[in-house]
Amino acid sequence: METKRKNKDFNPHNCGVTHFLNKVGGKWKVLVIFSIDKGHNRFSSMQKIIPQISKQMLINQLRELEEDNIIERTVYAEIPPRVEYNISKYGKSILPLITAIQDWGLKDMNKKEC
C-alpha cells in the first residue's frame, strides 16, 4: 500500500530549507529518528518512548523515512518475526542537525520560566 504525501516534491524555488522539511518536517519524524539513534529501534520500543504518537502515524512515519532512505528496515526470519530500524548512512548526515536542535531546546528551556 503506497501512501501519497502532500509535500514530498513541493519545492518551487529549490529552497534547501523546504527540501529538508519535505524529508523530515512535521511533528514526529525528528523524534522517530532521534529515538532510533538512541537505541529504540523496534516498533514497540518507539511506541513506549513516544507515547503520544498513534500506531498508524508511527507506521506512516517509518514508511516515509524508509522510502526516503533515512532509515533502514531489517526483518529477521524468526518466530515471531522481528523487525528493527536503523539510521542509514544517508540518515546519519541529519543527526548533527537533530543534536543542534536538542541543544538549542535545552538551553531555551533553561532560560524560560514555565
Secondary structure, DSSP 4 states (H G I P E B T S, - for coil): -PPPPSSTT--TT--HHHHHHHHH-SSSHHHHHHHHHTT--SHHHHHHHSTTS-HHHHHHHHHHHHHTTSEEEEEE--SS-EEEEEE-HHHHTTHHHHHHHHHHHHHHHHHS--
